[in-house]
Amino acid sequence: MSIMFNNQLRQILLLGLIILLGGMLVSELYIFLPGFLGGVTLYILLLKWSISI
């Protein structure tokens, strides 16, 4: 039972760390988010033409 609790606690802490780092990354790079979304949109819209060439 103690080993299972340790594994579960380790997984919860790792998930919390990943969420915390992801939140910090989004908050620090918030200025670049519109440009990234615009680039993804253009990529999706022009994908058909770039494959046919």
N, CA, C and O atoms as a DFTB+ gen file, in Angstrom:
212 C
 N C O
     1  1       0.822      -1.187       0.000
     2  2       0.000       0.000       0.000
     3  2       0.871       1.258       0.000
     4  3       0.521       2.251      -0.637
     5  1       1.991       1.223       0.702
     6  2       2.872       2.380       0.772
     7  2       3.524       2.665      -0.580
     8  3       3.701       3.826      -0.949
     9  1       3.881       1.616      -1.319
    10  2       4.501       1.799      -2.630
    11  2       3.501       2.416      -3.594
    12  3       3.857       3.297      -4.378
    13  1       2.241       1.959      -3.545
    14  2       1.224       2.506      -4.432
    15  2       0.976       3.983      -4.114
    16  3       0.785       4.790      -5.024
    17  1       0.979       4.336      -2.836
    18  2       0.784       5.729      -2.443
    19  2       1.940       6.587      -2.931
    20  3       1.726       7.711      -3.384
    21  1       3.164       6.072      -2.847
    22  2       4.326       6.816      -3.331
    23  2       4.240       7.053      -4.831
    24  3       4.524       8.155      -5.299
    25  1       3.849       6.026      -5.595
    26  2       3.732       6.178      -7.040
    27  2       2.633       7.174      -7.401
    28  3       2.807       7.997      -8.300
    29  1       1.510       7.100      -6.703
    30  2       0.410       8.019      -6.976
    31  2       0.803       9.439      -6.613
    32  3       0.485      10.370      -7.353
    33  1       1.477       9.625      -5.506
    34  2       1.927      10.952      -5.093
    35  2       2.944      11.502      -6.084
    36  3       2.905      12.688      -6.413
    37  1       3.846      10.665      -6.560
    38  2       4.842      11.087      -7.538
    39  2       4.174      11.509      -8.845
    40  3       4.584      12.495      -9.457
    41  1       3.157      10.776      -9.274
    42  2       2.453      11.121     -10.504
    43  2       1.690      12.444     -10.353
    44  3       1.664      13.248     -11.284
    45  1       1.080      12.670      -9.208
    46  2       0.350      13.913      -8.965
    47  2       1.315      15.095      -8.937
    48  3       1.025      16.145      -9.511
    49  1       2.454      14.930      -8.277
    50  2       3.444      16.008      -8.235
    51  2       4.010      16.303      -9.619
    52  3       4.217      17.467      -9.961
    53  1       4.263      15.276     -10.416
    54  2       4.782      15.470     -11.762
    55  2       3.746      16.170     -12.641
    56  3       4.092      17.064     -13.413
    57  1       2.495      15.774     -12.528
    58  2       1.427      16.428     -13.287
    59  2       1.277      17.890     -12.877
    60  3       1.089      18.758     -13.729
    61  1       1.359      18.163     -11.591
    62  2       1.300      19.545     -11.114
    63  2       2.472      20.375     -11.622
    64  3       2.299      21.540     -11.979
    65  1       3.659      19.785     -11.656
    66  2       4.837      20.481     -12.171
    67  2       4.690      20.779     -13.653
    68  3       5.046      21.870     -14.097
    69  1       4.175      19.837     -14.426
    70  2       3.971      20.044     -15.863
    71  2       2.946      21.155     -16.094
    72  3       3.145      22.004     -16.962
    73  1       1.859      21.158     -15.330
    74  2       0.837      22.197     -15.471
    75  2       1.405      23.559     -15.072
    76  3       1.122      24.561     -15.730
    77  1       2.193      23.606     -14.016
    78  2       2.802      24.857     -13.576
    79  2       3.764      25.400     -14.632
    80  3       3.730      26.591     -14.942
    81  1       4.617      24.544     -15.184
    82  2       5.552      24.989     -16.216
    83  2       4.818      25.413     -17.485
    84  3       5.218      26.380     -18.133
    85  1       3.754      24.706     -17.845
    86  2       2.960      25.090     -19.010
    87  2       2.292      26.434     -18.811
    88  3       2.244      27.247     -19.735
    89  1       1.780      26.677     -17.627
    90  2       1.168      27.970     -17.321
    91  2       2.176      29.102     -17.365
    92  3       1.879      30.179     -17.881
    93  1       3.368      28.867     -16.829
    94  2       4.410      29.888     -16.882
    95  2       4.839      30.158     -18.321
    96  3       5.080      31.306     -18.692
    97  1       4.932      29.118     -19.119
    98  2       5.321      29.275     -20.516
    99  2       4.293      30.096     -21.280
   100  3       4.657      30.990     -22.045
   101  1       3.020      29.803     -21.081
   102  2       1.957      30.549     -21.761
   103  2       1.938      31.999     -21.284
   104  3       1.765      32.909     -22.095
   105  1       2.112      32.227     -19.986
   106  2       2.060      33.592     -19.475
   107  2       3.252      34.421     -19.949
   108  3       3.107      35.621     -20.180
   109  1       4.415      33.811     -20.097
   110  2       5.590      34.548     -20.544
   111  2       5.592      34.774     -22.057
   112  3       6.104      35.791     -22.524
   113  1       5.031      33.849     -22.822
   114  2       5.047      33.953     -24.280
   115  2       3.694      34.398     -24.833
   116  3       3.390      34.157     -26.001
   117  1       2.883      35.049     -23.995
   118  2       1.536      35.463     -24.388
   119  2       1.564      36.440     -25.562
   120  3       0.642      36.448     -26.377
   121  1       2.603      37.258     -25.658
   122  2       2.714      38.244     -26.740
   123  2       2.825      37.547     -28.096
   124  3       2.324      38.061     -29.096
   125  1       3.468      36.397     -28.138
   126  2       3.694      35.700     -29.400
   127  2       2.540      34.791     -29.799
   128  3       2.567      34.215     -30.887
   129  1       1.534      34.648     -28.955
   130  2       0.427      33.734     -29.220
   131  2      -0.369      34.098     -30.474
   132  3      -0.668      33.189     -31.249
   133  1      -0.736      35.359     -30.736
   134  2      -1.471      35.668     -31.974
   135  2      -0.672      35.342     -33.234
   136  3      -1.234      34.856     -34.216
   137  1       0.622      35.603     -33.211
   138  2       1.456      35.273     -34.361
   139  2       1.527      33.773     -34.599
   140  3       1.484      33.319     -35.742
   141  1       1.635      33.009     -33.528
   142  2       1.676      31.552     -33.652
   143  2       0.362      31.022     -34.197
   144  3       0.359      30.157     -35.073
   145  1      -0.760      31.531     -33.687
   146  2      -2.060      31.072     -34.165
   147  2      -2.283      31.474     -35.616
   148  3      -2.886      30.721     -36.380
   149  1      -1.798      32.663     -36.006
   150  2      -1.893      33.081     -37.396
   151  2      -1.061      32.189     -38.303
   152  3      -1.492      31.842     -39.403
   153  1       0.123      31.819     -37.851
   154  2       0.970      30.916     -38.625
   155  2       0.338      29.544     -38.802
   156  3       0.404      28.962     -39.884
   157  1      -0.272      29.029     -37.749
   158  2      -0.955      27.732     -37.835
   159  2      -2.137      27.819     -38.791
   160  3      -2.384      26.898     -39.570
   161  1      -2.866      28.929     -38.727
   162  2      -4.011      29.117     -39.630
   163  2      -3.563      29.157     -41.085
   164  3      -4.165      28.500     -41.935
   165  1      -2.510      29.924     -41.384
   166  2      -2.005      29.989     -42.755
   167  2      -1.491      28.628     -43.218
   168  3      -1.690      28.250     -44.373
   169  1      -0.836      27.897     -42.331
   170  2      -0.350      26.566     -42.678
   171  2      -1.511      25.655     -43.067
   172  3      -1.431      24.936     -44.064
   173  1      -2.585      25.682     -42.287
   174  2      -3.741      24.828     -42.572
   175  2      -4.410      25.241     -43.876
   176  3      -4.801      24.388     -44.674
   177  1      -4.544      26.560     -44.096
   178  2      -5.209      27.026     -45.303
   179  2      -4.397      26.744     -46.564
   180  3      -4.982      26.463     -47.610
   181  1      -3.084      26.809     -46.498
   182  2      -2.237      26.644     -47.676
   183  2      -1.676      25.227     -47.830
   184  3      -0.894      24.962     -48.744
   185  1      -2.074      24.326     -46.944
   186  2      -1.538      22.966     -46.992
   187  2      -1.904      22.254     -48.277
   188  3      -1.087      21.517     -48.830
   189  1      -3.127      22.461     -48.766
   190  2      -3.580      21.782     -49.979
   191  2      -2.711      22.174     -51.175
   192  3      -2.353      21.319     -51.985
   193  1      -2.368      23.465     -51.291
   194  2      -1.574      23.920     -52.426
   195  2      -0.107      23.498     -52.303
   196  3       0.551      23.242     -53.311
   197  1       0.404      23.426     -51.074
   198  2       1.803      23.054     -50.936
   199  2       2.020      21.561     -51.200
   200  3       3.113      21.167     -51.606
   201  1       1.012      20.735     -50.981
   202  2       1.152      19.299     -51.267
   203  2       1.080      19.043     -52.766
   204  3       1.782      18.164     -53.267
   205  1       0.244      19.791     -53.503
   206  2       0.053      19.529     -54.913
   207  2       1.226      20.004     -55.770
   208  3       1.334      19.604     -56.929
   209  1       2.099      20.840     -55.231
   210  2       3.232      21.350     -56.018
   211  2       4.344      20.329     -56.078
   212  3       5.379      20.579     -56.696
